[in-house]
Amino acid sequence: MRAPFYEHDPFLGEGSVISYPPEAHMPGTAVVRLYTGDGFIIAADGLRRDLSGAEVSNRQQKIFKIGVAGNLFAYALTGTTYVAQSELGFDVSLEAANVAATLSLKGYDSPDRYTEQFGRLLRASFRRGQKDRRIREFSDPGTSGEQEIVRLLFAGYYGGRPFMSGTTLCHKDQVIQFPTRESRILSPLSTRLELSGSEKVRDLLLSTDDDTFAGYRTAGWIKMRIHVPLSLAEGADLARAYIAACASPKGRTLDVQCAAIGGRVHVAEITPAGFTWIDPP
């Protein structure tokens, strides 16, 4: 399962838009990962709801920094970030932080290998949560097949090279499946935008001149459309605008997925020089 993305590489001379999976399987959290030759912008909304749909927090941190062995990157959490089915609860962000701490003691030669191990260890954490009854059941909309639990989206530098990767945990009939993963080393001259959230909002912003979200179509969106490089500042504006458009009344009317998007937007910048909060959580 992969997020929609837009990419332009001057060596290819063209851009591409790829949209999948079906929106019924897309997580409510909005996450933006943008790479330019200067670095990364990673942004997420701050809304957290419980399994019943009730709002728990509008300042939930969903982006986390990792710095280990000369590698500098961050990950964003989408999907189930907390399970409150027992007195202790199951905090996915805490479990992920524990996984990151464990992996910091080991060395991996690629972000793909790191991402694979992260998914496997997080799966083990979820299985322990089931065993000790902190997790009694995952939400199931009644559809057949695998249901997504949580996705981790990574972006930054590994071995000095820019990359994006991700790992996804799903369950089938409450049985946690082995994680899927994807990883991509980026060209230093490419521009890559990956969005998790509303595909409908993205299409209106990027691929049309529709007035519905005209106020959110920043300079960065226009430059992405015509394959003109954008600055990190323009990338941060693009990220804020996308998440704000999803969380707006118009966004929630257009796409039911947007009902789970909102709260404080937090934005980080990652360059070879370091990780910086632009808008902290």
NORPE-V440120 format. One record per helix or strand of 3 or more residues. SS is the DSSP state (a for helix, b for strand). FROM is the first residue (numbers start at 1). TO is the last residue. If there is no record, write none. Layout:
SS_FROM_TO ; SS_FROM_TO
//
This chain:
b_4_9 ; b_14_18 ; a_23_25 ; b_31_36 ; b_39_44 ; b_55_57 ; b_63_68 ; b_71_79 ; a_92_103 ; a_111_131 ; b_147_158 ; b_161_172 ; b_180_185 ; b_190_196 ; a_199_207 ; a_211_216 ; a_219_225 ; a_232_247 ; a_249_254 ; a_256_260 ; b_266_271 ; b_274_279
//
